Amino acid sequence: MKALAPAIALFAVVACAPLPATTPPEAQRIHSIAANDAPAIDACWRDVLKSPPHQALRARMGDHADSPTDAMKSSRLKATPEEAAQLARLQKDYLTPCRRMALASAAKVDPRIVAILNDSYAKADANTARLVAREISWGEFVSENQAIVTQRRSELLATGEGMQREQQPPPQQR
């Protein structure tokens, strides 16, 4: 659910450290993107958490995909038709617009970030489809979402670190 956290983590790795006086132009560009885009994206995700469908499902999946409770993870309950409808509404009306904003921002930074986010969103959507189809329980759903978020963060951080290395001058120029 909280897809922005990994994107912000990436911006933190690549762009949000204090800028030294000799900051490379690429780091300045990424800083600017983060400063301009993050507030609107954060506001969108806050709206997701306040949305009626999220509030209706909150006891099943919590507020953040990276931190379900043990009780949530051990749930063997399957999604009811009403919960499936709430999930569909949540995704269509709230998650999709935030994802679009995050992808648009990522596209300004680097296509590798877009690829990571697209892959992660596709996995999350497939996980949701399995829950809605009653193939998995709520516990399996939240556990898989947690794994998806963890993988996404790892990939984004590795990409951010790679981007930092790319900005470093060759050893003979340091």
C-alpha positions in Angstrom: 0.0 0.0 0.0 2.6 2.5 1.0 4.4 2.5 -2.3 5.8 6.0 -1.9 8.1 5.0 1.0 10.5 3.1 -1.3 10.6 6.0 -3.8 11.3 8.4 -1.0 14.0 6.1 0.3 15.6 6.2 -3.2 15.4 9.9 -3.3 17.1 9.9 0.2 19.9 7.8 -1.1 20.4 9.6 -4.3 19.2 13.1 -3.7 18.3 14.1 -0.2 21.7 14.1 1.5 23.1 17.5 2.1 24.4 19.0 -1.2 28.1 19.8 -1.0 29.3 22.9 -2.7 30.5 20.8 -5.7 27.3 18.9 -6.2 27.1 17.2 -9.6 24.3 18.6 -11.8 22.6 15.1 -11.9 22.3 15.1 -8.1 20.9 18.7 -8.2 18.4 17.6 -10.8 17.2 14.7 -8.7 17.0 16.9 -5.6 14.8 19.3 -7.5 12.5 16.5 -8.7 12.2 15.1 -5.1 11.5 18.5 -3.7 8.8 19.3 -6.3 7.1 15.9 -6.5 7.2 14.3 -3.1 4.7 16.6 -1.3 1.9 15.9 -3.8 2.7 12.2 -3.9 2.8 12.0 -0.1 -0.6 13.8 0.0 -2.0 11.3 -2.4 -0.9 8.4 -0.2 -2.4 10.1 2.9 -5.7 10.3 1.0 -5.4 6.5 0.4 -5.2 5.9 4.1 -8.2 8.1 4.8 -10.3 6.7 2.0 -13.5 4.8 2.8 -12.4 1.6 1.2 -9.1 1.6 3.0 -10.8 2.3 6.3 -13.2 -0.6 5.6 -10.3 -2.9 5.0 -7.8 -1.5 7.6 -8.4 -4.3 10.1 -7.4 -6.9 7.5 -4.4 -5.2 6.0 -3.3 -2.3 8.2 -2.0 1.0 7.0 1.3 0.0 5.6 2.2 -3.1 3.6 5.6 -3.3 5.2 4.3 -3.8 8.7 1.3 -6.1 9.0 0.7 -7.5 12.5 1.2 -11.1 13.4 -2.5 -11.5 13.7 -3.0 -10.1 10.2 -0.3 -12.4 8.8 -1.8 -15.5 10.5 -5.4 -14.8 9.3 -6.9 -17.7 7.3 -9.9 -15.8 6.3 -10.7 -15.2 2.7 -12.0 -12.0 1.2 -15.7 -11.7 1.2 -17.5 -10.3 -1.9 -17.9 -7.0 -0.1 -14.2 -6.9 0.7 -13.3 -7.7 -2.9 -15.5 -4.8 -4.0 -13.8 -2.5 -1.5 -10.3 -3.6 -2.8 -11.4 -3.0 -6.4 -12.6 0.5 -5.4 -9.5 1.2 -3.4 -7.2 0.2 -6.3 -9.2 2.1 -9.0 -10.0 5.3 -7.2 -7.1 5.7 -4.9 -4.0 3.5 -5.5 -3.9 3.9 -9.3 -3.7 7.8 -9.2 -0.9 7.7 -6.6 1.0 5.1 -8.6 0.7 7.2 -11.7 2.1 10.2 -9.8 5.0 8.1 -8.4 5.8 6.6 -11.9 5.7 10.1 -13.5 8.1 11.3 -10.9 10.4 8.3 -11.3 10.4 8.8 -15.0 12.0 12.2 -14.5 14.8 10.5 -12.5 15.7 7.3 -14.3 14.0 4.5 -16.3 15.4 1.9 -14.0 13.3 3.3 -11.2 10.2 3.1 -13.4 10.9 -0.5 -14.2 11.3 -1.4 -10.6 8.0 0.3 -9.6 6.1 -1.2 -12.6 7.3 -4.7 -11.7 6.4 -4.2 -8.0 3.0 -2.8 -8.8 2.3 -5.7 -11.2 3.2 -8.2 -8.4 1.0 -6.3 -5.9 -1.9 -6.3 -8.4 -1.4 -10.1 -9.0 -1.4 -10.6 -5.3 -4.7 -8.6 -5.0 -6.2 -10.6 -7.8 -5.4 -13.8 -6.0 -7.1 -12.5 -2.8 -10.2 -11.4 -4.7 -10.4 -14.7 -6.5 -10.3 -16.4 -3.0 -7.1 -18.3 -3.9 -5.3 -17.0 -0.9 -6.2 -15.8 2.6 -5.8 -12.4 4.1 -2.8 -13.6 5.9 -1.1 -14.8 2.8 -2.0 -11.6 1.0 -0.5 -9.3 3.7 2.6 -11.5 4.0 3.2 -11.4 0.2 2.6 -7.6 0.1 5.2 -7.3 2.8 7.7 -9.4 0.7 6.9 -7.3 -2.4 7.6 -4.0 -0.5 10.8 -5.4 0.9 12.0 -6.5 -2.5 11.1 -3.2 -4.1 13.0 -1.2 -1.4 16.1 -3.4 -1.8 16.0 -2.9 -5.6 15.4 0.8 -5.3 18.2 1.3 -2.8 20.6 -0.8 -4.9 19.7 1.3 -8.0 20.1 4.5 -5.9 23.6 3.4 -4.8 24.5 2.6 -8.4 23.3 6.0 -9.5 25.5 7.6 -6.8 28.5 5.6 -8.0 27.8 6.8 -11.6 28.0 10.4 -10.4 31.4 9.9 -8.8 34.3 11.2 -10.9 36.7 8.5 -12.0 39.5 7.9 -9.5 42.1 9.9 -11.4 39.9 13.0 -11.3 39.2 13.0 -7.5 
